[in-house]
Each structure stands twice: as structure tokens, then as C-alpha cells.
Amino acid sequence: MKFERVDDKTVRCFISNEELEDYQIDYKDFVLRSEKAREVVRDIIEQAAEEVGYKPPKFAFDMSIMMMPDQGLVLTFSESDPLDEKNGGRLMEYLKEMKRAIDQAALDHQNSKKQEQAEVAAPAKPEKGIFEFGSLSEVMELAGAVPRSLRVHSALYRMNDGYYLYLEKGSAAYQRYSKLCIQAMEFSSIYGADEQKILFLQEHGECLIAEGALRKLHVEKGKKAAGGRKTKGPDTKSKGKE
């Protein structure tokens, strides 16, 4: 694997076909952003940090993929602001995805004419949603990138083998809440945003942190980064608002 530093915010990685076989991954996994691809990307970023001193952005980054016939592929990582004009498409993608999650149950009972109207309607502005994470470390990675002062409501649940982060806009500006949700999509997938999904999670999931989950995990990650005392896990008893 070879790395090339393009500029302060951009790094390029050349992956051979042999290395792709070792990872047991192909071009399609990166395009579909599979869980396997996410693991490989995290590994590549760690190697880039060691090889060329690459510092991954605190917030979102863009990843472009280019095939090299009979050789492998090239991944290019560049920092991006989730709410700048160039990245406006990702915000619309988030809004549409959340709207689909909110409207899914209703659409199942609507006739075809109403469905067509729903498809062309402007995306709604959702103010709450649930994000599904594969591990607690991924939730903490997100929490570490989020300012402690962000005034959103957040709760953390565990259900089966997954971790579920409930986010509600609260008193935060909608722009900042949207930015947070786009960041969350870098580490997770959208589980749902309708009331049925929320009630199901509250009934069947194990509540690990009832309030202020992001703030508490942010503090916990900061302690670990600073080499502070070890803890058994996030404080699940204290309550507070972010």
C-alpha cells in the first residue's frame, strides 16, 4: 500500500489487487459503504497517519474511488465541511433519508397518487432520529468529534449486538443539528425516526445513558485520550441535559 500526500487536507492511497484480496474486499464494498469497507478505511487512515502524517478531520471527509484496471484502486481522502456548498448534496441525502424513515409507515397505506406526491415533495426537516452503530467505540468516536456545548438531547441504547443513539434537536440551531446527524452517518446507519421505532427501542432496548449521552461519552473519550483513570464504562445513572 502506497500513500501520497496531496496537500494539508488531502491524502491519496494506492491499493493493489493483492492487498484487496488480503482484505477480502473489492470496489463494490467501497461504493456501497459496507461495514467491511468502513473497517478497511479506518485501517487505511491509521496507516496514512503513520506513513505521511495524515490527520483525519474532526468532522466529515470526502472519499473518492478510482479503479486502475489490472492494478487495483486509488482512494482519495479530503476534508469537507458537511454544510458547505460543495457538500450540500450530502445534506439533501440526509434529509431525504430521514424523510423516508419518518414516512415509511404512512406510505405503506397511501394510494399510488399520494405516494407520487410524497416523492416530489420537498424533504421535511426532521428534528429527531435514531442511528445504529456496530460498536460502542464508533459511538465514542462520534462523541469525541462533537463539541460538549452542543445543546441537543441524546440517549444511548443497546439492543441485540448493536448500539443505538437517539438524537433530538432540542434547543440547538437546526444547522448544527443537521451537521451532527451528517457526522453520525459517517459512523452509523439510520435506524429510524418515526414514533414506532422510538417506542420499540425504548421498550426492547437497554438504556445505557438516558440523557446527555454525547456529552458524557465526549468526556469519557477525553479521559482515555489523556491517559486518565480507567473506568468501567459511561456513567448510566447521572442525568443531565446537553
C-alpha positions in Angstrom: 0.0 0.0 0.0 1.4 3.4 -1.0 0.4 6.8 0.3 0.8 10.2 -1.4 0.2 13.5 0.4 -1.5 15.8 -2.0 -1.9 18.8 0.4 -2.6 19.5 4.1 -6.1 18.2 3.9 -5.8 15.5 1.2 -4.1 12.2 1.0 -4.2 9.5 -1.7 -3.8 5.8 -1.1 -2.9 3.2 -3.8 -4.1 -0.3 -3.1 -3.0 -3.2 -5.2 -5.2 -6.1 -6.3 -3.2 -8.4 -4.0 -3.9 -6.1 -1.0 -7.6 -6.1 -1.8 -7.6 -9.9 -1.8 -5.8 -9.9 1.6 -8.6 -7.6 2.9 -11.2 -9.8 1.1 -12.8 -6.7 -0.3 -13.5 -5.2 -3.7 -14.6 -2.0 -5.4 -18.3 -2.7 -4.8 -17.8 -2.7 -1.0 -16.4 0.8 -1.0 -19.2 2.1 -3.3 -21.9 0.5 -1.1 -20.0 1.6 2.1 -20.3 -1.8 3.7 -19.3 -2.5 7.2 -16.2 -4.3 5.9 -15.3 -1.2 3.8 -15.6 1.0 6.9 -13.2 -1.2 8.8 -10.7 -1.1 6.0 -11.0 2.7 5.6 -10.3 3.1 9.4 -7.2 0.9 9.0 -6.0 2.8 5.9 -6.4 6.2 7.8 -4.4 4.8 10.7 -1.6 3.7 8.3 -1.8 7.1 6.5 -1.2 8.8 9.8 1.9 6.8 10.4 3.3 6.9 6.8 2.7 10.5 5.8 1.4 12.2 9.0 -2.2 12.5 7.8 -4.5 13.9 10.4 -8.1 12.8 9.7 -10.6 15.7 10.1 -12.7 16.0 13.2 -15.9 16.2 11.2 -16.8 14.7 7.8 -14.4 13.8 5.0 -14.9 13.0 1.3 -13.7 9.8 -0.2 -13.3 9.3 -3.9 -12.6 5.9 -5.6 -10.8 5.3 -8.8 -10.3 1.9 -10.4 -7.0 1.0 -12.0 -7.5 -1.9 -14.4 -5.3 -4.9 -13.6 -3.6 -2.9 -10.8 -6.0 -2.1 -8.0 -7.7 1.1 -7.0 -7.0 4.6 -5.6 -8.7 6.1 -2.6 -8.5 9.8 -2.0 -9.5 11.3 1.3 -10.1 15.1 1.7 -11.6 17.1 4.5 -15.0 18.7 3.9 -17.5 20.8 5.9 -20.8 18.9 5.9 -22.7 22.2 5.4 -20.6 24.0 2.8 -22.0 24.5 -0.7 -19.9 21.7 -2.3 -21.4 19.2 0.3 -24.9 20.4 0.0 -25.8 17.2 -1.7 -25.0 15.2 1.3 -27.3 17.3 3.4 -30.1 16.7 1.0 -29.3 13.0 1.1 -29.6 13.0 4.8 -32.9 14.9 4.7 -34.4 12.6 2.2 -33.2 9.5 4.0 -34.7 10.8 7.3 -37.9 11.7 5.5 -38.2 8.2 4.1 -37.7 6.8 7.6 -40.4 9.1 9.0 -42.9 8.5 6.3 -42.3 4.8 5.7 -45.3 3.5 7.7 -47.6 6.1 6.3 -46.6 5.4 2.7 -47.5 1.8 3.1 -51.1 2.8 3.5 -51.3 5.5 0.9 -52.5 5.0 -2.7 -50.2 5.4 -5.6 -51.2 9.0 -6.3 -50.4 10.2 -2.8 -47.1 8.3 -3.0 -46.1 10.1 -6.1 -46.9 13.4 -4.4 -44.8 12.4 -1.5 -41.8 11.6 -3.7 -41.8 15.1 -5.4 -42.5 17.0 -2.1 -39.6 18.9 -0.6 -37.8 17.0 2.2 -39.1 17.6 5.7 -36.8 18.9 8.4 -36.7 16.1 10.9 -35.8 17.0 14.5 -35.2 13.6 15.9 -33.8 10.2 14.8 -32.1 7.0 15.8 -28.7 5.9 14.5 -27.4 2.3 14.6 -23.7 1.7 15.4 -21.8 -1.5 15.2 -19.8 -0.9 18.4 -19.5 1.4 21.3 -16.1 2.7 20.1 -17.8 4.1 17.0 -20.3 6.0 19.2 -17.4 7.4 21.2 -15.6 8.4 18.0 -18.6 10.5 17.1 -18.9 11.9 20.6 -15.2 12.9 20.6 -15.8 15.0 17.4 -18.8 16.8 18.8 -18.5 19.9 21.0 -19.7 19.4 24.5 -21.6 22.7 24.3 -23.9 21.3 21.5 -27.4 21.7 23.0 -29.1 18.5 21.6 -30.8 15.8 23.6 -29.1 12.4 23.2 -29.6 8.9 24.7 -27.7 5.7 24.2 -29.3 2.2 24.0 -28.1 -1.3 23.4 -30.2 -3.8 21.6 -29.1 -7.2 20.5 -25.5 -6.7 19.3 -25.9 -3.0 18.2 -25.7 0.4 19.9 -28.4 2.9 19.1 -28.0 6.7 19.6 -31.2 8.7 19.9 -30.7 12.4 18.8 -33.3 15.2 19.2 -32.6 18.8 18.1 -33.5 20.3 21.5 -32.5 23.9 21.7 -29.6 23.6 19.2 -29.8 25.5 15.9 -31.1 23.3 13.1 -28.0 23.9 11.1 -25.8 22.5 13.9 -28.2 19.6 14.5 -28.1 18.7 10.8 -24.3 18.8 10.9 -24.3 16.4 13.8 -26.6 14.0 12.0 -24.4 14.0 8.9 -21.4 13.3 11.1 -23.3 10.4 12.7 -23.9 8.9 9.3 -20.1 8.6 8.9 -20.1 6.0 11.7 -23.6 4.5 11.5 -26.7 3.9 9.6 -30.2 5.4 10.1 -32.3 3.0 12.2 -35.5 5.1 12.1 -37.2 8.4 13.0 -40.9 7.5 13.4 -42.5 7.2 16.8 -43.0 3.4 16.4 -39.3 2.9 16.1 -38.5 5.2 19.0 -41.1 3.4 21.2 -39.8 0.0 20.1 -36.3 0.9 21.1 -37.3 2.3 24.4 -39.3 -0.8 25.2 -36.9 -3.5 24.0 -33.5 -1.8 24.2 -31.3 -1.5 27.3 -30.9 2.2 28.1 -27.2 2.8 28.9 -27.4 6.6 29.1 -30.8 8.3 29.5 -29.7 11.9 28.9 -26.6 13.7 27.7 -25.1 10.7 26.1 -22.9 12.6 23.6 -21.6 14.9 26.3 -20.8 12.1 28.8 -19.1 10.0 26.1 -17.1 13.1 24.9 -15.7 13.4 28.5 -15.0 9.7 28.7 -13.1 9.7 25.4 -11.2 12.7 26.6 -10.1 10.9 29.7 -8.9 8.0 27.7 -7.0 10.2 25.2 -5.3 12.0 28.1 -4.3 8.7 29.7 -6.6 9.3 32.7 -8.0 6.8 35.1 -9.7 3.7 33.6 -13.5 3.4 34.0 -15.9 0.5 33.6 -17.9 2.5 31.1 -20.0 5.6 30.7 -22.0 6.8 33.7 -25.5 5.5 33.2 -27.0 6.8 36.5 -26.5 10.5 36.4 -28.8 12.6 34.4 -28.4 16.0 32.7 -29.0 18.0 29.6 -26.6 18.8 26.9 
